[in-house]
Amino acid sequence: MNQMDDSLKPLKILEALSNNGEQGMSITNIASETNLSKSTIHRLVKALLEAGYIIRHDSSKTYKLGYRILHITSGLIDNLEIKEVARPYLQQLNEESNETIHLVQLEDLYGVYIDKIDTPETIGLLSRMGKRIMLHSTAAGKVLLAHMSQEAREKVYEEVGLPQRTKSTFSSKMDLEEELTYIKNNGYALDRMENKDGIYCIAGPIFNQDGSVLNSFSISGPSFRFTKEDAENLSLKVIETSKLLSKDLVSF
């Protein structure tokens, strides 16, 4: 319990500074608001200063939140923003396809599900928000890979590799690179049971204002529900959704 209390002490200081906005706080003020000893505050403030989470005004000997905090909060804001903008489009895809829809975000060397709309069908997918997915073996992941720089892709190849998920998974870097070129040129990606046997997916990119792609979305379901005609029609819907959603996100 004491260990947990110690780990929360820096957060108490940050919360106190946040509550005081532009005024700044002295060590005495922080001690009064947090009920921490001045010796503890001096030690923690030094660490927070060095990390850039707070700044010190020498003239008034007061402390305020630093710009490093923005780096943390901006990630949360971006996450909430993309989900808010994307939801209506994903809902429409769900209604038109009757399949599971995922919203994926690039995090380090993997994709992560940040939103999901389940299929109304009896047979669906066992997936959950927060789950990490491979980039090379999923449609949503290949979209993200296709829009990375070559340097960033090489890092994925070196550190994650191309694990064989099914007999259909791309295990050749050369073949995968050809696939990624096709995806980038045509605006959508397919997962033909490459990540899990019996599961078919179609995915598209979401472009940011600077043209980068940090998010993708996918339609997923059992392969027996994806005829060739269905796949072609849904691919067109994915391309159109990608254009509309990206345009909406930029103007949000």
SULKAGI-V660700 format. One line per field, one symbol per residue. ss: DSSP state (H for helix, E for strand, C for the rest). Layout:
# SULKAGI-V660700
ss=???
This chain:
# SULKAGI-V660700
ss=CHHHHHHHHHHHHHHHHHHCHHHCECHHHHHHHHCCCHHHHHHHHHHHHHHCCEEEECCCCEEEECCHHHHHHHHHHHHHHHHHHHHHHHHHHHHHHCCEEEEEEEECCEEEEEEEECCCCCCCCCCCCCCEECCCCCHHHHHHHHCCCHHHHHHHHHHCCCCCCCCCCCCCHHHHHHHHHHHHHHCCEEEECCCCCCEEEEEEEEECCCCCEEEEEEEEEEHHHCCHHHHHHHHHHHHHHHHHHHHHHHCC
